[in-house]
Amino acid sequence: MKTQFFITTAIPYINAKAHVGHAQEFLLADTLARSLKAQSYPVLLQSGTDDNSLKNILAAQKEEAPIQDFLKKQSQKFQDLLDRLNIHPDYFVRTSSPEHHQAVIEFIKRLNPEDLYFRDWSGLYCVGCEDFLKEQDLVNGVCPDHKTAPSPIYEPNVFFKLSKYQNKIAELIKTNRVK
């Protein structure tokens, strides 16, 4: 049996318009998928949008639009870009869709509860980066990329004990086994 391929694009935040960088990524993923399919490999191509971000909420508020209406409109712009590029992924995932929510619930149910742990998380959060920054990353107290002061954030989180599987993962990579 030939190797099966799963190709996915990043799922962009949709707080702003799609741009040439998105188009380039979509075209590269589609070119690879088409090339493999032409060689009779089984291929699954997935794309979509990340509807869950603070950037999206702030953009919707700026437009004074209800968040779900904003997300639907913005996600459609990315779907339209794929159509204009003649790219038709096997799956287009929206992280706010009921199907995605159900898939996440099913995934969580399959996790071993012993592999999860709960811990509070706090740090300095830059909305522009969608990331936590350390004090040493700041220049004069602001994010060097966005020139804004990050906000102190505190939140409870659930973590997965990936390190428990480190040796097994390394062995699978070393032996090129995918089971």
C-alpha positions in Angstrom: 0.0 0.0 0.0 1.3 3.5 -0.9 1.9 6.0 1.8 -1.1 8.1 2.6 -0.6 11.9 2.9 -2.5 14.4 5.0 -1.7 18.0 4.0 -3.1 20.9 6.0 -2.6 24.6 5.7 -2.3 26.8 8.8 -5.7 28.0 9.9 -5.4 31.8 9.9 -7.0 34.2 12.3 -9.7 36.0 10.3 -9.6 39.4 12.0 -8.4 41.0 8.8 -8.4 40.4 5.0 -6.8 37.4 3.4 -3.5 38.5 1.8 -0.9 37.2 -0.7 0.8 35.2 2.1 -2.3 33.2 2.6 -2.7 32.7 -1.2 0.9 31.5 -1.4 0.5 28.9 1.4 -2.8 27.7 -0.1 -1.2 27.4 -3.6 1.8 25.5 -2.2 -0.4 23.0 -0.3 -2.6 22.5 -3.3 0.3 22.0 -5.7 1.8 19.3 -3.4 -1.6 17.6 -3.1 -2.2 17.6 -6.8 1.3 16.3 -7.5 0.9 13.4 -5.1 -2.5 12.6 -6.4 -1.1 12.6 -10.0 1.3 9.9 -8.7 -1.7 7.9 -7.4 -1.0 8.6 -3.8 -4.0 8.9 -1.4 -4.1 12.5 -0.3 -6.3 14.5 2.0 -6.1 18.3 1.8 -7.5 20.4 4.7 -7.7 24.1 5.2 -9.9 26.4 7.3 -10.0 29.3 9.6 -9.3 29.9 13.3 -12.4 31.7 14.5 -11.3 31.6 18.2 -9.0 34.5 19.0 -9.0 37.7 20.9 -8.0 39.5 17.6 -11.3 38.3 16.0 -13.3 39.6 18.9 -11.6 43.0 18.9 -12.1 43.3 15.1 -15.8 42.4 15.4 -16.2 45.0 18.2 -14.4 47.6 16.0 -17.0 46.9 13.2 -19.8 46.9 15.8 -20.8 43.5 14.4 -22.1 40.5 16.4 -19.2 38.1 16.7 -20.9 35.1 14.9 -21.9 37.4 11.9 -18.4 38.8 11.7 -16.8 35.3 11.8 -19.1 34.0 9.1 -18.4 37.0 6.8 -14.6 36.8 7.4 -14.4 33.0 7.0 -16.3 33.3 3.7 -13.6 35.6 2.4 -11.0 32.9 2.9 -13.3 30.3 1.2 -13.8 32.7 -1.7 -10.0 33.1 -2.0 -9.6 29.3 -2.3 -12.4 29.3 -4.9 -10.7 32.0 -6.9 -7.4 30.0 -6.8 -9.3 26.9 -7.9 -8.4 25.1 -4.7 -10.9 22.7 -3.3 -9.8 21.2 0.0 -11.3 17.9 1.1 -12.2 19.6 4.4 -12.6 23.3 5.2 -12.7 23.6 9.0 -14.0 26.5 11.0 -13.0 26.3 14.6 -16.4 27.8 15.7 -18.5 25.2 13.8 -20.6 22.6 15.7 -18.7 19.9 13.9 -15.4 21.2 15.2 -16.7 21.5 18.7 -18.0 17.9 18.6 -14.6 16.6 17.2 -12.8 18.4 20.1 -15.2 16.8 22.6 -14.6 13.4 21.1 -10.8 13.9 21.2 -10.9 15.0 24.8 -12.9 11.9 25.7 -10.2 9.7 24.2 -7.4 11.2 26.3 -6.2 9.3 29.3 -7.2 11.5 32.4 -3.8 10.5 33.9 -2.1 12.3 31.1 -3.7 15.6 32.0 -2.8 18.1 34.7 -4.2 21.4 35.8 -2.2 24.5 36.4 -2.7 28.2 36.6 -1.0 30.2 33.9 0.0 33.9 34.1 2.1 36.1 32.0 2.3 39.2 29.8 0.1 38.7 26.8 0.5 40.6 23.5 -2.7 40.5 21.5 -0.8 41.3 18.2 1.5 38.3 18.7 -1.2 36.1 20.2 1.5 35.0 22.6 2.9 35.4 26.0 6.1 37.5 26.3 8.8 37.5 28.9 10.1 40.7 30.5 13.4 40.2 28.7 11.5 40.1 25.3 10.2 43.7 25.9 11.9 46.8 24.7 11.2 49.7 27.1 8.2 47.7 28.4 6.5 47.1 25.0 6.4 44.4 22.5 9.2 45.0 20.0 6.9 44.0 17.0 3.7 45.8 17.9 5.0 48.7 20.0 2.2 48.0 22.6 2.4 47.1 26.2 1.4 43.5 26.8 -1.5 42.8 29.2 -1.0 40.8 32.4 -3.2 37.7 32.1 -4.1 35.0 34.6 -6.0 31.9 33.5 -6.5 28.3 34.6 -5.3 25.7 32.0 -5.2 22.0 31.3 -1.9 20.6 30.1 -1.1 17.3 28.5 1.9 15.3 29.7 3.6 15.0 26.3 7.0 14.3 27.9 5.6 11.0 29.2 5.6 9.8 25.5 8.9 11.4 24.5 10.8 8.1 24.1 8.0 6.4 22.2 7.6 9.4 19.8 11.4 9.5 19.2 11.4 5.8 18.4 8.5 6.1 16.0 10.3 8.9 14.2 13.6 7.0 14.2 12.0 3.9 12.7 9.6 5.8 10.4 6.6 3.9 11.9 3.3 5.7 12.0 1.2 3.4 14.2 
